[in-house]
């Protein structure tokens, strides 16, 4: 990293899977401010920074660019009114991070938060009717058969290896990569840790609607969430197999050790407090999943479905502590060899 600092006039940063909200801008500013503080401490002239915001082509890049602050690369990040300026040049890069996005040796720092647990697709074989891998009545691999868990694991292996190989080509030697994704403690792929709580409740909601005749059974059988929460050992094994990166940090932060205060108050509170928090969790999941579910199940059931989901989440809220012991956030810091 010190070699990069000494010879780099333009420091190039990529935020992969940045989405289109203000969090992407907070991330970019925090990275560039920390970087420039490191340069000052080392007595090295400050570089100019360029940040590439990446997400799928369907992302609303215009919304992101509309809220970009003014660029002010030669100041101490604040304009005359004391408002934090943008200390970097910005560009959008549409495309999947499961593939090449940049030229060879173009990047010095790569960041990705809560994107890599999303697979490029759900495993194709789990839709094969009457096979060992058919995921009938379920929407993810948690609590499923060993064959379904293995299918999801193999998809993760393929996708994560593709991601690492692409970044290995795009990053300079000594460059750093910071990854944050959902993970689990168990070595069993069918135990998806903390996140299983959400998907189990959604799965119950969908199957209740099947029993009521509101959704056709085959609709649920053909819907699978393309998400896989890996354990630290799976991640470290894939990094070692690919061979281009050294692990600087690999740690699982259990959700149960970092439960939000508001959530703990709801868990310990009255039935109405639990119900209210369940509705809040429902709104959060709807923001993430609605477009995917609306396309598969139809728009007309969305309100009732997420209302049902919120009710189930409220009734089961106290279980979140135990689920939180089984998973949380995987923090990964890698250095390009």
N, C-alpha and C positions, 0 to 999 in steps of 0.2 A: 504493500500500500504506500509506503514511503517513497518507493521508486516512482510510482505513478504520480504522486504529489509533486515531485521534483521536476518532472518532465512534461507535465500536462498543462496546456494553455486553455483548453476547453474540456471540462469535466462533463461527461455525458451519462445521464441517469435515465433509467426506464422504470416506469411504474406499470406493472403488468396486471391487467384486470382491474383497472382503476375505477370503473363505473363513471357516473356523470355528476356526482354530488360534490359538495364542498369538502368532504373528507379527503378527496384526492388532492386538493390544493393545500390542505393542512399538512398532508404527508410530504408533498414536494417542498414546501417551505421549511419544514422541520429538517429534512435531509440536507437541503442546501445551507441552512444556517449552521447546522452541526459541522458540515464539511468545511465551511469557511472559518469557523472557530478553530478547527484543527489546523488549518493553514496558518492562521495568525499565531497560534501557539508555537508552531514550528518555525516561524519567521520566514515563511515562503510566500512569495507574491500570490495574491488571490487569483484563481482561474475564473473564467466565465463559465457558467453552468447552463447546460441545455437539458431540459426534462422532456422525455417522450411519454405521453399519456397513451396507454394501450388498452383497448377493450375490443369486444366483438363489433363487427360493422353495424349491428343493430343498436348499439349504444348511442345515446343522444349527445354526440360530441359538441353540438352547438350550445346545449345547455351549460356544458362545462366551460366552454370558451367565453360565454357571456358573463360569467362571474369571475373570470381571471382578473386579478388586480393589475394595475399599471406596472410595467416593467421598469425597474430602477436598479440596474446592475452595478452602478458606481457609488451607491449610498449605503448607509448602514440599515437598510431594509425599511426605513420609515420616511414618509413624505412630510411636508411642512405641517400637516394637520396631525401628525403622529400616527397615521394609519399605516399598517404594515404593507409595504410594496412587495412586488414579486421580484426576487433577486435572481431570476433565471429566464432564459428563453424557452418558449413552450411550443410543442408540436404534437399533433395527434397521429397515432399509428393504429389503424384498424386491422383486426385480424386475430386469429386464435394463437395463444402462446404455446399451443401444442404444435409448433412449427416455427420456421425461420421468420423473423420480423425485421432484422437489421443486417447490415453488411458485416463481414468478418472483422473481428477485433474493434468494434465500434463503441462498446459500452464499458464504463468503469464501475458502475454500481447498478444493481437490479433489485427492485423491491416488488413484492407481491403479497398482499394481505387477503386472506380468506377467499382465495380463488382456486388454489390447487387441489382442494378436496372435491371440486367439481370435475368429473371425468369428461372426456371428449364425447362420450356417449355411454348409455347403459349397455352392458354386454349383450350382444345379439342373441346368444344361445339361451338366455333366460326367457325368451318368448317362444321357444320350441315346445309346443304342446305335448304333454304326456312323456316328456324326456326328464332325465334326472335333474336337469338344470331349470326346468320350468318353474317360474316364481309365482305360481297361481295364488291369487287372493292376497298377495303382498305387493308392496310398492318399493321395497329396498331390500338389502341383504341382511339387515339386522333381524335376528330371530328366525332366519330362514334355514334351508338345508345347507349341508357342507358343500354340496356341488355349486349352489348359487353363490355362497361366500367365496369359493375358489374362483368362480367366473369373474366376480367383481375384483378380486385381488389381481388376477391376470390382466384385467383392463387397466388397473392402477399401475402395475408394473410397466406396461406398454406406454401409457401416457406419460408417466414420470420420467422414464428413460428418454422419450422423445423430447420432453421439456429440457432435460439436462443437456442432451446433445446439441440442441439448438442454442442454448445459452453458452455452452462451451465454445462454439464457433463465434458467437457474437461478442464475447467479453475478452478484454485484454488480460494478459498474465498479471496476477496479483489483484485483479478486480474482486469485489465483494458482492455477495448476493444475500439479501435478507428475505426469508420466507416465513409467513405466518399462516397456518392452516389448522383446521379441526383435526384432532387426533384422538386416539383411544389408548387405554392401558393394556388391554387384553391382546394376546397373540392370536386369538380366534377371530377371523374376519366377520363371523356372524354376530359378534358382540361389538356393535358400533358405538359403544360408550355413551357419552352424554347426549349426543345428537339423536340417538335412538328414541329418546322420549318424545321428541317432536314428531318423528315419522310414524311411530306406533299410534299416536293419537290421531294423526291424519288418516292413517290406514283404518283405524276403527271407525272414524267418521264416514269414510267412503263405503266401507262394508255395511254400515248401518243404512246408508242410502240404497245400497243394493237390496237389502232385506225389505226395505220399504217400497221397492220398485221405482225409485227415483233415478237410479243409474243401472245400466245393464252390466251384468257380471263380467262379460268379456271386456268391457271398458276398463275395469279395475285390473283384470288379468293382464292387460296389454300396456299398463302404465307402470313404469319403473323410474325412480329418481336416480339420475346419473351422478351419484355422490358416493365417495368412499373415504371413511376416516381411517387413516393408517396408524400403525403403532410406530414408536421410534426405531425399533429394530428393522422393520420393513423399509423405512426411509434410509437408514444408514446402509443397509445392504444394497439398495439400488444406487446410492451415491458411490459406493465402493466399486460396484460392477461397472458403472459408466466410466469412472476413473479420472475425470478431469478436474475434480474439486476436492479440496481438503475441508473437513468439517471443523469449524471454529466453535460452534455451539449447536447442540441438539438437545432440547429439553421440552418435556411435556408439562404444562402448567394446568393442574387439575381445576376444573370449574368449581368444585366444592370448596377449594381454598380461596376462591375469588368471587363469591356470590355477591351480586349487587345488593346494596342496603335495601333498596325498594323491594326487591324480590324476597329477601329474608323477612321483611316486615309483612309482606303478603302471605308468605308461608306460615308465619306464626299468628296471623291475624284471623279475623272472622271469615265465615263462609262468603259473605259479600265482598270482602277484600280479596279473597282468592278468585272469586268470579270476575271481579274487575281486572285483576292482573291477567287472568286467562284471556279476556277480551283484548288486552294490550298485546299479548303474545300472538294472538290470532292476527291482529293487524300487521304485526311485523312479518309474520310468515307470508301473509297474503301479498305484501309488497314484493317479496322475493319470488314467489311461486305462481302468482295469479296468471301471468301471461302463458306459462307452460301448461297450467291446468285448464285454463279457459280454452286453449287450442284443442285439448284432448277430450274434455268432458262437456264443453259448451258453457257459454256465459250465463245462461239462465239459472244455473244452480249455485253459482259462486257465493252469493250472499248467504244462502241457507247453509252451504257447506262450511264456510268459515265461521258462521255463528255456532254450528254444532261443534266444530273443532275448538272454539274458545270455551264452550261449556265443559268439554272433556278436559282441556288443559287446566281449567279452574278446579275441577273435582280432583285431579291427580297432582295438583301443584306441590304438595308436600313430598312427593316422590323425587322431585328434581335434585334434592340434596344427595340421595343415594346414587342417582344416575350421574351426578357431577363427580363422584369419586371414580367413575369408570372412564373419564375422558375430559378433554378440555382443548387447549390451544397448543399446537406444536410450534416451537420457536426454532428456526434453523438459520444459522449463519454459515455461509460457505465462502471459500476463497479459491479463485481460479488458479490452478497450478501453473 
